[in-house]
Each structure stands twice: as C-alpha cells, then as structure tokens.
Amino acid sequence: MKTLKVNIVTPDGPVYDSEVEMVSTKAQSGELGILPGHIPMVAPLQIGAVRLKKGGNTELVAVSGGFLEVRPEQVTILAQSAETAEAIDVQRAKEAKGRAENRMQAQKDDVDFRRAELALKRAMNRINVSERNF
Ligand code: ATP
C-alpha cells in the first residue's frame, strides 16, 4: 500500500514523524483528506485533530492551528503547538478550560474575550483528542 511521510513540527521541536496511509484534518476552508499522490498545496488549519491512518489504526494529534503543506509523498504541518493523544495532560487541559470559561464570563473587552475563546478551543480540542472523541 502506498504511504505518505508526515511530519508535525512546532517551535519546540518535532512532535510526529511517520509513514501513514491517509491524513485528515480541518483546514480553515473545511475538512481535508489527503492520500498519497495528492496535488501540492498549502492550507491554514483550524484548532483541531489531525487523524493519521496507519495499518488499521488511527492515531490522533491535537494541533492549535498552523499550516499544512502537501507534496505528493509528504505532508508537513507547522503548528504553534501540537501533542499526540498520549502526551496530553487532561487535568491541565480541564484547568485551562475552566480558566478560559471564567475569563469569557468576565468579558472585559473584545480582545480578552477572543483570547479566552481561543484558549477554550485549544483546551476542548486536547480533551477531545485524549478521549478520542473524533
Ligand atoms: P495552558 O494554559 O495549560 O498553558 P495553553 O492552551 O495556553 O494551555 P499553549 O500555549 O497552546 O497552552 O501551549 C504551550 C505549551 O504547552 C505547548 O508546548 C503545548 O504543547 C503544551 N501544552 C499545553 N497544554 C497541554 C496539555 N494539556 N497537555 C500537554 N501539553 C500541553
């Protein structure tokens, strides 16, 4: 079976590097599914899960936005942060979720609200990835 090489990289270093059969994730323009031989493209990503199909299993990586670059045999994701499901500290994500919800209720101004909303999205994404809710 044909495979694609996938690298997920953050400013702190590489998070994922493997050959997979299919990659799917949410671009800002909508859901993307990439198989080997896909036409080259670059797309901005949403905060979400990257699903990596590999030998009958699907691995999940939480990414906080960033960019996806597709070449026929390689996919590179550059993200501000990314964690494999196993690396996620669920307790930390639950605490981040609680803080973000409190800040959204306080609603000091639009900037603070937007920041809190993004923090909430990151936290919920981490919780969902670690619980495999995808
Ligand atoms: P927190 O408020 O808990 O720091 P955050 O969403 O503000 O959450 P980020 O700025 O997205 O955190 O990430 C900072 C660093 O911490 C990154 O390296 C990221 O991978 C890591 N990180 C954040 N939350 C978690 C988590 N729940 N489990 C594992 N790593 C995490």
Residues whose N, C-alpha, C, O or C-beta is under 5 A from the ligand:
A	BS01	ATP	S81 A82 E83 A87 I88 D89 V90 R92 A93 A96 A119 R122 R126
